Amino acid sequence: LAATVVTIVGYVCAGAGLLGFILWLAADGDGTVRFATALETLVIGIGLGGVNFALGSWLAGRGDAAR
């Protein structure tokens, strides 16, 4: 169960990073600052999503080996 939850959280983080990227690009303000903040949001979201996905996959594989 923990592996599934962590994997789903990974997908949510990645999706939130992508959504944040799109929303920051649509915001008003200086273009350079807006793009830098949007890119930062994307990288953090994809990074956290990837870490959670990898942890979920590791937990799932660990559970199969214990059986």
Protein Blocks (a to p, Z undefined) as FASTA:
>chain_A
ZZmmmmmmmmmmmmmmmmmmmmmmmpgcdfklmmmmmmmmmmmmmmmmmmmmmmmmmmmm
mmmmmZZ
